[in-house]
Each structure stands twice: as C-alpha cells, then as structure tokens.
Amino acid sequence: MGTPLSVRTVTDAEQHKLQTSLRSSNAFVLRRAQIILASARGLSVKPISQQVGCSVQTVRNVIHAFNQEGVDCLHQHSNRPKTAAPTLDAHKCEQLKHLLHQSPRSFGKNTSVWTLQLAAEVAAEQGLTEQTLSDETIRRALQRLQVGWKRAKHWISSPDPQYVLKKSGATG
C-alpha cells in the first residue's frame, strides 16, 4: 500500500487565500478550501470526505488539482471539452448546403419542405455523415454557414423540367 494522498506544503500566501475562501459565498470555493485545509492538517481522504460531505473521489480530485494548480483550483473551470471539433467540417457543411438547395423529393421523400430532422436523415442516407445527426447539430452547421433556420425551409422548386425557364420569364 502506498503513502496516503495529501496536499503538498501550503505556502503562507496560499494559507491566507484558503482562510479567506472559508468565508466565500460560493459553495464550490468553500468546499475546496475546506478539503485542502483538512488535508494540510494531516487528515486522510476518507475522514475529509465524511467531514465535508462529499465523495472520496472528489477529495482526491481536489488534492490533485491543488498539487498541480495551487490556489487556482479554488475556482471552477469550464467543463467543456478542450478538443471539441464540429461534427460537420467546412467541406461537409457546404455539401449540406448544396443538398438543401435541392428538393427533398429528389431524394425519395414525399415532401418538398426541408426540416432539420429530414436534412439529418438525408445527409446520413447520402453518406455525408456516418449516422443520423441531431436537429441541433444540423442547426449549428447551418449557423456556421450563416444560413438562418427558424422553421421548415421551402425553396421554391417544381418537378416541371421547364420550371427554371418559366420562372426566369415570370420574374425577369
């Protein structure tokens, strides 16, 4: 069995900051300060978790964070993944936009109005994505393309082969 986990030696400046943090109105900061100070007094992980009212793993995480970051660990960081990349890259977004400027009927659908769910289904069927994406993923991809999407989209189209010619004659 290894040595018990505890915080490194706390400097005077860190001690002052931890003592000040005990009066914080932020529960996250308060609890972390309590854990670090208890570990600095020599308590082991399990008694600290019982005293503070949290899990043993939380105490371990706080001790590791303090040993790496110092008092900066008192403040909550973002839980957002550091390497999150969009599911649809710029090239696939352009392909999606091109797909949406065609009628859903040309993909075997029995409607001429695009919805986000329908766009996700057709994108998966056409091999643009490996699986059917969520409405939100499609909406964000279109947002990156600066295409507003507040409701179902209906780009005027017709199955008539002379449609483009007739449309240009009617609209000038």
Secondary structure, DSSP 8 states (H G I E B T S, - for coil): -----------HHHHHHHHHHTT-S-HHHHHHHHHHHHHHTT--HHHHHHHHTS-HHHHHHHHHHHHHHGGGGGS----S-TT---SS-HHHHHHHHHHHTS-GGGGT-S-SSB-HHHHHHHHHHTTSSSS---HHHHHHHHHHTT---SS-B-----S-TTHHHHHHHHH-
